[in-house]
């Protein structure tokens, strides 16, 4: 039981420490750069997911055009 409690504490502390480290490194940046980082962090993964979905749609219509490795 102590091991479970220790692991729960550890998993709760690690994300907190990592977000604090990220926030501390961003403090000195200009607001425009902070905005750019936030926009890229949101739009980057969305655009990659969109491309994958688009390629899967093409693959369903014409499987000979797309080759997945």
Secondary structure, 3 states (H helix, E strand, C coil): CHHHHHHHHHHHHHHHHHHHHHHHHHCCCCHHHHHHHHHHHHHHHHHHHHHHHHHHHHHHHCHHHCCCC
